[in-house]
Amino acid sequence: MTTSDRLYSALMRRDLEAEQELPGDVRDDVARNGLRQVAAQTFQSSGDQTVNASTVLPWLFQALGVPSALVGLLVPIRESGSMLPQAFITPLVLRVRHRRWVFVAGALVQSAAVAVMAATAALGNGLSAGVVIVFALAVFALGRSLCSISSKDVQGRTVPKGERGQINGLATTAAGLTAVTLGLAIRYLGGAGLDPASLALLLAFGSALWVASAMMYAGVSEPENLTEAERESDGARPSLALLREDAVLRGFVTVRSLLLVSALSPPFVVALSLASGVDSLSGLGAFIIASGVAALLGGRLFGRWADRSSRSLMSVGAAVASAVVVTLVVLVTAFDVTGSSWSDVLFVGAYFLLTLMHTGVRVGRKTYVVDLAEGDLRTTYVAVSNTAMGIILLVVGGISSLIAAFAVEWALLFLAALGLVGVAASARLPEVSRRTAT
């Protein structure tokens, strides 16, 4: 047994029977491939913390004197920008035999984009700096879309069902450690003293992390020949029309759309906490730490759960997130928490639970779509579902933001209601995880 096998076996609950079903030229490389994918995803997720569109970039804009109007573009460009192009760029991806090189290209694009942001933070200021960073973020999102499409395809080719969720979970756990470290640094070392030069160094470090991710992923070995399932699906082409034709894909996208409660609620919780008197500087570090701890705790647990039943993981995560939101709104409405000694605990605790549940929902949906199909059909499913979600995210985000203009509490209840509908709808999804489907 090699060192890679020993380490992989120590970290994972392996399914040796499933591993034997992989193509012969990658069957003996499961451990090495799995560890490389964990490391590459860890570097990428850690890099995300250094260029977070909800925290780091808004601070940078404030430090550079960028007009506040541009701040509102950051999250939509980062999130929807990485999803919307996928159905359109997938035909190019499908021409590449070894999809790991698509991931490598995407990681290097992200690295270059973040390097531009770092240089702008060090040298620029005002509106011009903001425009350059927004443009670089759009390029960054395009690179992320390449990684999103290819990583699920490579994982499906090189890691069997029953182990994919654990790989996603391990990477999430490792990235959570980075978030905790960053949050502690902000809370106790940085605070209001984070200047553009410090943030430029942080972004430069993030750029280096994506280079490391690309180098690690380049060493993944893929099968040289198509499997029978892949040959049957070879030539599949992404089109949003597939949502009308494929009931399974349509059901997955519908449920995924309804489970946005854990993704979209946290910013409203932060806004509600600020309105209730939680200190913005000390609270900011606390929220980042809470997010990191949630990833640390949830990554390993939810990774194994996803391998047992990714469908139930998505459902339970959304149900708990909806319950947390409703409970928070009831407490804030029924009691005066403004300036109270327990308000910090209430809001940071709710944020932690929501982030923990989002970790579960995210690991669950990523594992579900990889297990749902084989070959190019998997690539097509990922591209079409993500492009559709890019549109839906803008719509649901716009509606919730419009409701929040009247009352943040109503926006949270709207998202909780969607989540509960999604829990009911998820019962109709087919079970695709190996340990329950077999």
Order of alpha helices (4+ residues) and beta strands (2+ residues): alpha-alpha-alpha-alpha-alpha-alpha-alpha-alpha-alpha-alpha-alpha-alpha-alpha-alpha-alpha-alpha-alpha-alpha-alpha-alpha
